[in-house]
């Protein structure tokens, strides 16, 4: 009798795992739902890696902003960085591009940028406070903020040129005002 219960339990467990597995198929892993979409982006004031000057989101209000969290030790960041360099050159007049060095040293970040390019400001987040405020789970992650300071989207993993172009185009289209934007 005991063997029958174990067999039934095993079958139910397998059915549950198959359900969870198939439910996840068909979804884009780069489009992770997150609670901050449509909400005001947390402000920050961070030091620029090259100049040492402070850069804050409040100073950029009125312009769309693309924020990319990256690290020199991150393999996918090496794949993604040329796309961001291209995007900053192609769309720099339409949006401000910012990189945020995540859990890395200044020297390693400088070496990475020397190798892969640095056409847009790179900011240092020494205690990962900004990353925590934005809910960064890993790198690379890219956030898209509209001219009103509202987070319009997030991309997890290396972004491709088509997705980057689409996201920037979305930032240029007016959005319905959110409750936070009305205050």
C-alpha positions in Angstrom: 0.0 0.0 0.0 2.9 2.4 0.8 4.4 1.9 -2.6 1.2 3.0 -4.3 1.1 6.3 -2.4 4.7 7.0 -3.3 4.0 6.3 -7.0 0.9 8.6 -6.9 2.9 11.3 -5.2 5.6 11.1 -7.7 3.2 11.3 -10.6 1.5 14.4 -9.1 4.9 16.0 -8.5 6.0 15.4 -12.1 2.7 16.7 -13.5 3.1 19.9 -11.4 6.7 20.4 -12.6 5.6 19.9 -16.2 2.8 22.5 -15.8 5.3 25.0 -14.4 7.8 24.2 -17.1 5.3 24.6 -20.0 3.8 27.7 -18.5 7.1 29.5 -18.8 7.6 28.6 -22.5 6.7 31.2 -25.0 7.7 34.1 -22.7 10.5 36.5 -23.5 13.1 36.1 -20.7 14.3 39.7 -21.4 10.9 41.2 -20.6 10.7 40.5 -16.9 7.6 42.0 -15.2 8.6 44.4 -12.4 6.7 46.6 -10.0 8.4 49.9 -10.9 7.1 50.2 -14.5 5.0 53.4 -14.7 6.4 54.7 -11.4 8.8 57.6 -10.9 12.4 56.5 -11.2 14.4 56.8 -8.0 16.7 59.8 -8.1 20.4 59.4 -7.7 23.5 61.5 -7.5 26.6 59.5 -8.5 30.2 60.3 -9.4 31.2 60.0 -13.1 34.0 57.6 -13.5 36.1 59.7 -15.8 35.5 63.3 -14.6 34.5 62.8 -11.0 31.5 65.2 -11.4 28.2 64.3 -9.8 25.4 63.3 -12.2 21.8 63.2 -10.9 18.5 62.1 -12.5 16.9 65.4 -11.3 19.4 67.3 -13.6 18.2 65.2 -16.6 14.4 65.8 -16.1 12.8 66.7 -19.4 14.9 64.3 -21.4 14.5 60.5 -21.9 17.2 58.5 -20.1 18.6 55.1 -20.8 20.5 53.6 -17.8 22.5 50.4 -18.2 23.9 48.5 -15.2 27.1 46.6 -16.1 30.4 45.2 -14.8 33.8 44.4 -16.3 33.5 40.7 -15.0 30.2 40.2 -16.8 30.5 38.2 -20.1 27.1 39.3 -21.5 28.1 42.9 -20.8 31.0 42.5 -23.2 28.6 41.4 -25.9 26.1 44.2 -25.1 28.5 47.1 -24.8 29.1 47.7 -28.6 25.3 47.9 -29.0 25.0 50.6 -26.3 27.9 52.5 -27.9 26.1 52.3 -31.2 22.9 53.4 -29.6 24.5 56.4 -27.8 26.0 57.5 -31.2 22.8 56.9 -33.1 20.2 58.1 -30.6 22.2 60.4 -28.3 20.3 63.4 -29.5 17.0 61.7 -28.5 18.0 60.2 -25.1 20.7 60.5 -22.5 22.7 57.3 -22.1 24.3 56.5 -18.7 26.2 53.4 -17.7 26.4 52.4 -14.0 29.3 50.3 -12.8 27.9 47.5 -10.7 29.9 45.7 -8.0 33.2 46.4 -9.7 36.4 48.5 -9.1 37.1 51.7 -10.8 40.3 50.3 -12.3 38.6 47.3 -13.8 35.8 49.5 -15.2 38.3 51.8 -16.8 40.1 48.8 -18.4 36.8 47.5 -19.7 35.9 50.9 -21.2 39.4 51.4 -22.7 38.9 48.1 -24.5 35.2 48.5 -25.5 34.7 52.2 -25.7 33.1 55.0 -23.6 31.1 57.4 -25.6 28.6 58.1 -22.9 29.0 58.8 -19.1 29.8 56.0 -16.8 28.7 56.4 -13.2 30.1 54.7 -10.1 27.6 53.1 -7.6 30.1 52.1 -4.8 27.7 50.7 -2.3 25.1 49.5 -4.9 22.5 51.8 -3.5 21.2 52.9 -6.9 21.1 49.3 -8.0 19.1 48.4 -4.9 16.7 51.3 -5.5 16.1 50.2 -9.0 15.8 46.5 -8.1 18.8 45.3 -10.1 19.1 41.5 -9.8 22.1 41.0 -12.1 23.9 42.5 -15.0 23.4 43.6 -17.6 20.1 45.4 -17.0 18.8 48.4 -18.8 16.1 50.9 -17.7 14.2 53.3 -19.9 13.0 56.5 -18.3 10.7 59.0 -20.0 11.1 62.8 -20.0 8.8 63.0 -16.9 11.1 60.7 -14.9 8.8 57.7 -15.2 10.2 54.2 -15.7 8.7 53.0 -19.0 10.6 49.7 -19.3 13.4 47.4 -18.2 15.4 45.0 -20.3 17.2 42.1 -18.6 20.3 40.6 -20.3 22.2 41.9 -23.3 20.1 44.2 -25.5 20.1 43.9 -29.3 20.0 46.9 -31.7 16.4 46.4 -32.7 15.1 46.3 -29.2 17.2 49.3 -28.2 15.8 51.3 -31.1 12.2 50.3 -30.3 12.6 51.2 -26.7 14.0 54.7 -27.6 11.2 55.2 -30.0 8.7 54.3 -27.2 10.4 56.9 -24.9 9.7 59.5 -27.6 6.0 58.9 -27.7 3.8 60.6 -25.1 2.5 58.3 -22.4 -0.7 58.6 -20.4 0.1 60.5 -17.2 0.5 58.2 -14.2 -0.8 59.0 -10.7 2.8 59.8 -9.6 3.3 62.2 -12.6 0.1 64.1 -11.7 1.4 64.9 -8.2 
